[in-house]
Amino acid sequence: MAATDLCVVMITTPDQALAARIADMLIDRRLGACVQVSDIRSTYRWSSEVHHQDEVLMLVKTRTALIDQLVSEVREMHVYDAPEIVALPIIGGSPDYLHWMDAETRSVYR
């Protein structure tokens, strides 16, 4: 399958409660077709210090045309100063799943 106009957006949050609120908002507004949520352990440098932090990783399946709106909506809800919101292209996959993703994100809430 050729490259698509679909992507996966990775978002980290400090806890499951915020991840659930963001996931519900993204699905309700059709900014994501599916949101998967997993507990993770992150290691990073912030303000010159190395941190080891339990976080929640969200994988949002969406369309690239929705990235700017998705980022804006998530930033309004997020508690981090610089939240991780990173989009990765989907270059192929199961046609049935990709068509479903596209259909679920076509009617965007305005």
N, CA and C atoms as a LAMMPS dump frame, in Angstrom:
ITEM: TIMESTEP
0
ITEM: NUMBER OF ATOMS
330
ITEM: BOX BOUNDS ff ff ff
-5.0000000000000000e+02 5.0000000000000000e+02
-5.0000000000000000e+02 5.0000000000000000e+02
-5.0000000000000000e+02 5.0000000000000000e+02
ITEM: ATOMS id mol type element x y z
1 1 1 N 0.846 -1.184 0
2 1 2 C 0 0 0
3 1 3 C 0.887 1.242 0
4 2 1 N 0.515 2.237 -0.728
5 2 2 C 1.28 3.479 -0.843
6 2 3 C 1.1 4.355 0.38
7 3 1 N 1.883 5.422 0.455
8 3 2 C 1.777 6.387 1.554
9 3 3 C 0.349 6.905 1.657
10 4 1 N -0.032 7.298 2.867
11 4 2 C -1.398 7.742 3.128
12 4 3 C -1.385 9.159 3.678
13 5 1 N -2.568 9.749 3.83
14 5 2 C -2.684 11.041 4.513
15 5 3 C -3.105 10.817 5.958
16 6 1 N -2.767 9.64 6.483
17 6 2 C -3.082 9.276 7.863
18 6 3 C -1.804 9.272 8.691
19 7 1 N -1.963 9.407 10.007
20 7 2 C -0.8 9.417 10.886
21 7 3 C -1.175 8.896 12.271
22 8 1 N -0.151 8.653 13.053
23 8 2 C -0.303 8.309 14.464
24 8 3 C 0.32 9.453 15.254
25 9 1 N -0.426 9.985 16.208
26 9 2 C 0.077 11.057 17.06
27 9 3 C 0.365 10.475 18.435
28 10 1 N 1.597 10.68 18.905
29 10 2 C 1.982 10.247 20.247
30 10 3 C 1.84 11.434 21.197
31 11 1 N 1.161 11.188 22.319
32 11 2 C 0.965 12.211 23.347
33 11 3 C 1.282 11.556 24.686
34 12 1 N 2.042 12.239 25.536
35 12 2 C 2.244 11.733 26.886
36 12 3 C 1.52 12.632 27.871
37 13 1 N 1.015 12.001 28.935
38 13 2 C 0.345 12.715 30.021
39 13 3 C 0.879 12.185 31.347
40 14 1 N 0.663 12.924 32.429
41 14 2 C 1.172 12.463 33.719
42 14 3 C 0.335 11.356 34.349
43 15 1 N -0.918 11.173 33.896
44 15 2 C -1.764 10.173 34.54
45 15 3 C -2.893 9.706 33.619
46 16 1 N -3.529 8.612 34.032
47 16 2 C -4.62 8.014 33.261
48 16 3 C -5.843 8.93 33.18
49 17 1 N -6.104 9.695 34.228
50 17 2 C -7.29 10.557 34.245
51 17 3 C -7.229 11.603 33.13
52 18 1 N -6.092 12.273 32.991
53 18 2 C -5.957 13.268 31.928
54 18 3 C -5.975 12.587 30.563
55 19 1 N -5.324 11.45 30.441
56 19 2 C -5.33 10.717 29.171
57 19 3 C -6.76 10.354 28.772
58 20 1 N -7.566 9.93 29.717
59 20 2 C -8.958 9.564 29.42
60 20 3 C -9.766 10.775 28.971
61 21 1 N -9.563 11.916 29.621
62 21 2 C -10.284 13.132 29.22
63 21 3 C -9.882 13.565 27.805
64 22 1 N -8.591 13.52 27.524
65 22 2 C -8.119 13.896 26.192
66 22 3 C -8.636 12.898 25.159
67 23 1 N -8.559 11.607 25.455
68 23 2 C -9.035 10.584 24.518
69 23 3 C -10.511 10.777 24.204
70 24 1 N -11.326 10.997 25.22
71 24 2 C -12.763 11.207 25.003
72 24 3 C -13.01 12.431 24.126
73 25 1 N -12.29 13.523 24.38
74 25 2 C -12.449 14.734 23.594
75 25 3 C -12.083 14.479 22.132
76 26 1 N -10.958 13.789 21.902
77 26 2 C -10.515 13.528 20.535
78 26 3 C -11.512 12.672 19.764
79 27 1 N -12.05 11.667 20.409
80 27 2 C -13.045 10.803 19.755
81 27 3 C -14.355 11.562 19.55
82 28 1 N -14.81 12.288 20.573
83 28 2 C -16.062 13.051 20.468
84 28 3 C -16.012 14.056 19.329
85 29 1 N -14.874 14.706 19.138
86 29 2 C -14.734 15.742 18.106
87 29 3 C -14.226 15.18 16.774
88 30 1 N -14.095 13.856 16.703
89 30 2 C -13.632 13.149 15.502
90 30 3 C -12.244 13.607 15.051
91 31 1 N -11.422 13.999 16.03
92 31 2 C -10.031 14.33 15.735
93 31 3 C -9.158 13.086 15.767
94 32 1 N -9.711 11.991 16.224
95 32 2 C -9.026 10.706 16.222
96 32 3 C -10.03 9.6 15.975
97 33 1 N -9.605 8.576 15.252
98 33 2 C -10.465 7.421 15.019
99 33 3 C -10.364 6.437 16.179
100 34 1 N -9.175 6.376 16.783
101 34 2 C -8.907 5.445 17.872
102 34 3 C -7.802 6.046 18.732
103 35 1 N -7.913 5.859 20.032
104 35 2 C -6.862 6.299 20.952
105 35 3 C -6.502 5.113 21.841
106 36 1 N -5.251 4.71 21.8
107 36 2 C -4.766 3.652 22.673
108 36 3 C -3.952 4.298 23.786
109 37 1 N -4.092 3.756 24.996
110 37 2 C -3.47 4.348 26.178
111 37 3 C -2.677 3.27 26.918
112 38 1 N -1.409 3.571 27.223
113 38 2 C -0.543 2.624 27.931
114 38 3 C 0.295 3.34 28.978
115 39 1 N 0.528 2.664 30.09
116 39 2 C 1.447 3.18 31.104
117 39 3 C 2.879 2.972 30.616
118 40 1 N 3.722 3.985 30.811
119 40 2 C 5.124 3.907 30.4
120 40 3 C 6.016 4.519 31.478
121 41 1 N 7.301 4.358 31.329
122 41 2 C 8.313 4.994 32.192
123 41 3 C 9.213 5.81 31.269
124 42 1 N 9.277 7.125 31.467
125 42 2 C 10.076 8.012 30.626
126 42 3 C 11.318 8.486 31.361
127 43 1 N 12.405 8.612 30.627
128 43 2 C 13.643 9.2 31.133
129 43 3 C 13.994 10.346 30.2
130 44 1 N 14.184 11.535 30.784
131 44 2 C 14.439 12.714 29.958
132 44 3 C 15.157 13.78 30.788
133 45 1 N 15.712 14.762 30.103
134 45 2 C 16.35 15.898 30.771
135 45 3 C 15.404 17.09 30.655
136 46 1 N 15.142 17.748 31.784
137 46 2 C 14.306 18.952 31.807
138 46 3 C 14.908 19.898 32.831
139 47 1 N 15.12 21.138 32.443
140 47 2 C 15.728 22.141 33.325
141 47 3 C 17.057 21.646 33.892
142 48 1 N 17.88 21.084 33.032
143 48 2 C 19.232 20.616 33.363
144 48 3 C 19.273 19.427 34.309
145 49 1 N 18.141 18.779 34.557
146 49 2 C 18.116 17.609 35.44
147 49 3 C 17.537 16.416 34.692
148 50 1 N 18.083 15.226 34.989
149 50 2 C 17.538 14.001 34.426
150 50 3 C 16.385 13.542 35.311
151 51 1 N 15.277 13.241 34.663
152 51 2 C 14.073 12.794 35.367
153 51 3 C 13.713 11.381 34.92
154 52 1 N 13.165 10.605 35.851
155 52 2 C 12.597 9.282 35.58
156 52 3 C 11.15 9.385 36.048
157 53 1 N 10.222 9.276 35.111
158 53 2 C 8.834 9.611 35.418
159 53 3 C 7.885 8.55 34.872
160 54 1 N 6.932 8.134 35.702
161 54 2 C 5.832 7.319 35.203
162 54 3 C 4.9 8.242 34.443
163 55 1 N 4.542 7.842 33.228
164 55 2 C 3.652 8.64 32.393
165 55 3 C 2.676 7.712 31.684
166 56 1 N 1.799 8.324 30.923
167 56 2 C 0.846 7.593 30.107
168 56 3 C 1.084 7.988 28.656
169 57 1 N 1.229 6.998 27.783
170 57 2 C 1.43 7.238 26.361
171 57 3 C 0.114 7 25.637
172 58 1 N -0.269 7.989 24.853
173 58 2 C -1.465 7.885 24.03
174 58 3 C -1.023 7.773 22.576
175 59 1 N -1.615 6.842 21.843
176 59 2 C -1.401 6.71 20.403
177 59 3 C -2.729 7.024 19.739
178 60 1 N -2.756 8.117 19.002
179 60 2 C -3.982 8.598 18.371
180 60 3 C -3.885 8.339 16.872
181 61 1 N -4.848 7.616 16.325
182 61 2 C -4.896 7.378 14.884
183 61 3 C -5.76 8.468 14.277
184 62 1 N -5.21 9.227 13.315
185 62 2 C -5.926 10.374 12.77
186 62 3 C -5.465 10.678 11.347
187 63 1 N -5.967 11.773 10.802
188 63 2 C -5.571 12.253 9.476
189 63 3 C -4.594 13.409 9.638
190 64 1 N -3.634 13.51 8.736
191 64 2 C -2.626 14.573 8.843
192 64 3 C -3.265 15.959 8.757
193 65 1 N -4.366 16.083 8.038
194 65 2 C -5.04 17.382 7.922
195 65 3 C -5.597 17.873 9.254
196 66 1 N -5.697 16.998 10.241
197 66 2 C -6.269 17.372 11.538
198 66 3 C -5.212 17.666 12.602
199 67 1 N -3.939 17.544 12.25
200 67 2 C -2.881 17.674 13.26
201 67 3 C -2.918 19.037 13.952
202 68 1 N -3 20.127 13.213
203 68 2 C -2.975 21.458 13.844
204 68 3 C -4.124 21.625 14.83
205 69 1 N -5.331 21.209 14.445
206 69 2 C -6.476 21.321 15.347
207 69 3 C -6.313 20.4 16.551
208 70 1 N -5.826 19.186 16.321
209 70 2 C -5.599 18.245 17.413
210 70 3 C -4.602 18.825 18.413
211 71 1 N -3.482 19.354 17.925
212 71 2 C -2.465 19.935 18.811
213 71 3 C -3.071 21.07 19.622
214 72 1 N -3.816 21.941 18.989
215 72 2 C -4.429 23.077 19.677
216 72 3 C -5.379 22.62 20.777
217 73 1 N -6.226 21.66 20.466
218 73 2 C -7.214 21.165 21.442
219 73 3 C -6.532 20.458 22.615
220 74 1 N -5.511 19.658 22.321
221 74 2 C -4.81 18.932 23.389
222 74 3 C -4.064 19.914 24.283
223 75 1 N -3.399 20.905 23.703
224 75 2 C -2.645 21.883 24.505
225 75 3 C -3.559 22.628 25.471
226 76 1 N -4.793 22.897 25.076
227 76 2 C -5.743 23.577 25.975
228 76 3 C -6.058 22.747 27.215
229 77 1 N -6.023 21.433 27.094
230 77 2 C -6.369 20.539 28.203
231 77 3 C -5.152 20.078 29.006
232 78 1 N -3.961 20.157 28.403
233 78 2 C -2.771 19.528 28.975
234 78 3 C -2.195 20.342 30.129
235 79 1 N -1.517 19.651 31.038
236 79 2 C -0.932 20.306 32.216
237 79 3 C 0.573 20.552 32.074
238 80 1 N 1.234 19.906 31.106
239 80 2 C 2.67 20.106 30.92
240 80 3 C 2.938 21.44 30.23
241 81 1 N 4.091 22.048 30.548
242 81 2 C 4.52 23.278 29.868
243 81 3 C 4.796 23.033 28.388
244 82 1 N 5.411 21.901 28.088
245 82 2 C 5.755 21.545 26.707
246 82 3 C 5.354 20.086 26.475
247 83 1 N 4.059 19.817 26.308
248 83 2 C 3.62 18.423 26.178
249 83 3 C 4.144 17.773 24.906
250 84 1 N 4.452 16.488 25.022
251 84 2 C 4.831 15.729 23.834
252 84 3 C 3.576 15.489 23.001
253 85 1 N 3.569 16.051 21.816
254 85 2 C 2.517 15.806 20.826
255 85 3 C 3.273 15.687 19.503
256 86 1 N 3.514 14.45 19.068
257 86 2 C 4.371 14.187 17.917
258 86 3 C 3.617 13.314 16.923
259 87 1 N 3.562 13.746 15.673
260 87 2 C 2.865 12.989 14.63
261 87 3 C 3.858 12.215 13.774
262 88 1 N 3.53 10.957 13.509
263 88 2 C 4.336 10.086 12.657
264 88 3 C 3.471 9.624 11.494
265 89 1 N 3.979 9.675 10.275
266 89 2 C 3.168 9.283 9.121
267 89 3 C 2.89 7.788 9.094
268 90 1 N 1.749 7.434 8.566
269 90 2 C 1.434 6.037 8.28
270 90 3 C 1.703 5.852 6.789
271 91 1 N 2.649 5.005 6.464
272 91 2 C 3.027 4.829 5.067
273 91 3 C 2.308 3.655 4.416
274 92 1 N 1.556 2.895 5.192
275 92 2 C 0.806 1.776 4.658
276 92 3 C 0.197 0.967 5.775
277 93 1 N -0.548 -0.049 5.398
278 93 2 C -1.177 -0.909 6.385
279 93 3 C -2.381 -1.627 5.82
280 94 1 N -3.181 -2.179 6.694
281 94 2 C -4.383 -2.903 6.309
282 94 3 C -5.376 -1.939 5.664
283 95 1 N -5.734 -2.145 4.412
284 95 2 C -6.657 -1.224 3.736
285 95 3 C -7.978 -1.034 4.492
286 96 1 N -8.517 -2.125 5.033
287 96 2 C -9.788 -2.006 5.765
288 96 3 C -9.649 -1.079 6.965
289 97 1 N -8.554 -1.213 7.714
290 97 2 C -8.34 -0.367 8.89
291 97 3 C -8.109 1.084 8.478
292 98 1 N -7.301 1.292 7.448
293 98 2 C -7.014 2.655 7.005
294 98 3 C -8.275 3.345 6.48
295 99 1 N -9.123 2.623 5.787
296 99 2 C -10.393 3.202 5.321
297 99 3 C -11.285 3.553 6.508
298 100 1 N -11.304 2.686 7.518
299 100 2 C -12.095 2.965 8.725
300 100 3 C -11.575 4.228 9.424
301 101 1 N -10.241 4.352 9.574
302 101 2 C -9.646 5.546 10.19
303 101 3 C -10.077 6.8 9.441
304 102 1 N -9.975 6.745 8.128
305 102 2 C -10.339 7.89 7.3
306 102 3 C -11.81 8.251 7.497
307 103 1 N -12.681 7.26 7.486
308 103 2 C -14.117 7.515 7.643
309 103 3 C -14.442 8.104 9.012
310 104 1 N -13.786 7.609 10.052
311 104 2 C -14.082 8.088 11.407
312 104 3 C -13.624 9.52 11.661
313 105 1 N -12.708 10.016 10.871
314 105 2 C -12.181 11.37 11.094
315 105 3 C -12.619 12.348 10.004
316 106 1 N -13.561 11.983 9.192
317 106 2 C -14.039 12.874 8.119
318 106 3 C -14.953 13.965 8.625
319 107 1 N -15.842 13.67 9.558
320 107 2 C -16.788 14.665 10.085
321 107 3 C -16.194 15.315 11.312
322 108 1 N -15.451 16.367 11.115
323 108 2 C -14.749 17.021 12.223
324 108 3 C -15.683 18.002 12.916
325 109 1 N -15.717 17.902 14.259
326 109 2 C -16.472 18.824 15.102
327 109 3 C -15.902 20.228 14.922
328 110 1 N -16.751 21.208 14.8
329 110 2 C -16.273 22.596 14.661
330 110 3 C -16.859 23.448 15.756
